[in-house]
């Protein structure tokens, strides 16, 4: 299990790594038993975990993706966000059936806490590609009602900016070769702690 973090409290979050991973696992286990996320008494957690932050919880079984759900904007305390996203990654990711008890025993849980997204000023697709930092940037693209993101970990399987952007457009529901002057892009970072 690993925890990826990036915010002003990175050191504090690193100190709470085991707490966060246990919280995510406990929420999934609770979901297996009660069909809902683990109720979180936020006051029982350290102050750092009570601060609003955006997170993603990614689940793998034998290095294969098994679920990934998260938020791009901070709107609830981090501990609550992680509990809710862990449950949703296990049982609500539309790409997968709900997690089984057998699969739970095989899970590798990854938590990413995102920095606030930063608006990118881009003059076109080539400019966006030139600004991307492979292995560092998470990217959000938006066009009308189409929106999608890739976490920085996706660079491991799509190391070339052109492929990264093409696949992100497909994930958003746009054609791979699509471009318009109205596409908006924002980037964010996470920091991995193992």
N, C-alpha and C positions, 0 to 999 in steps of 0.2 A: 504494500500500500504506500502511496506517496501523497504528499500535500504540496500543491503549487500555490504560492501566495505572492501578492504584490499590493502593498499599501503602506501607509506611514507606520503601521504597527507590525512590519514583517518579522522583526525579532521576537515580539510578543507572541505572534501567531506560531512561530517555529516552536516556542516553548509549550504551546498547547496542541501540537501536532497529534499526539496520541488521543487527546480528548476529542478532537474533531473527527478523526478516523473512527473512533468508537461511537461517536454520535451518529455518523452516517450509517455504520453497520447496525447499530441498535434501531435506527429508524426503519431500515429495510426489514430487519427481523420482526419489528412491531407490525409492519405492513403484512408480513406473511401470516401473522396471528390475528390481526384485527382489521385488515383492509384499510388502513389509514396511517399517516405518518406518526412518528413518535410525538406525543405532546411534550413541548419543551417549556420548562419553567425557567424563563430567561434569567431570572435573578439568581439561579443556582450556578451560573457560569461566570467566569472571570469577565471583568469590564471590557477587555479587548474583544471578547466574543459577543458582547451586547451591542457593539457599534454596528450600524447598518453597513452592509457590504454585499456586493454581487458575487455569486459563486456559481460554479458548474460542478456537478458530480458526474464523473465518467466511470462506468463499470466495464471491466474486461474479464473474460474467462479464457484462460490459456492464450493471452495476448490478442484475443478477438473482441471487438467492440460488442458489448451486451446492453448498453444503454447510456445515454448522455442527455441530461436536462440541466438547465440553469437559467440564470437571469443576467442581463447585460447591464442593468442599472441597479444600484443599491436602493432597496425600498423596505427592508426589514432587517432586524438584528442578524448578524452572521450565523450564530448558532441555529436560529430558526430557519434561515435560508438553506443551510446545509441539510438539516433534517428533512425539510420539504423537498429539496432537490434530489436527495438520495432516494427517498420514497418514489418520487416521480420517475427517476431514471430506471428504477427496478420494475415499476408497474404501469407507467403511463407513457413511455416512449413508444410512439406509434409504429416504429420500425420493428418492434419485437413483441412477442407475447409476454404476459406477466411472468416475472421471475418465479422459479420453483424453489422449494426447500433444498433440493439436491444442488441446484446451481448456486444457491447462496453460499454453500460450503466451499465453492470454487472461486468465489469473487475476488478480484483485485480492484480495490476502490481508489480512485484518484479524485482529489478535491482541488479545484482551481479557484482562487480568489482573485478577482480581476481589479486592475487599476481602473479609474474612471476613463471611459472611452474619449479619445482625442479626435476632434474633427480634422480630416485631412483636406488640404487645399490641392486640388488636382486639376490639371489642364487637359487631361484626357487619359485614356487607358495606358499609354506608354509612360506617362508621368506617374500614374499610380504604381505601375510595376517597378519603376525606378526608385520610388520612395519606400517600397516594402523592405523590411529587414527579415530575411528568412531565419527561422528559428527563434525569433524574438517577438514579432508582432502577431497578435490575434487580429482578425480583420472582420469588420461588419460592413456589408454593402446593403444599400437600400435604393429601391426604384419603385415609385408609386406604392402599391401594396406588397411588393416583393421585398423580403428582408432575410438575410442569413448571416451566419458567422462561422468562422473556423477558429478554434483555440490554437495557440502557438504550437501545441503538440502535433497538429496536423502536418506541420512542415516535415516531420519525420517520414511520412509516407508520400508527401508531395513537395519535394525540396526545391522545385523550380517555380519562381513567381508566376510564370504564365500558366502552368498547370494548376497551381494553388488557386489563382483567380478564376480560371475556367471552371473548375470543380465547385467553387463557391457560388458562381452564377447558376450552375445547374442545381445545386442544393436549394437556392432561392426560388427555383422554378423558371429561371430565364434561360434562353439558349446560351451555349458555351461561348459563342462568338458575339454575343450581344454587347452593344455599348451605346450609350447616349450621353448627352451633355448634362442630363439631370441626375445621373447616378451619384449618390453620396457615399462616401467612405469614411469610416472611423476606425482607429486602431487602439489597441490596449495591450498591456503586458501582464504576464504572470511570472512568478519566480518559483522554480521547483526546489523543494526541500525534501531530501530522502532520508 
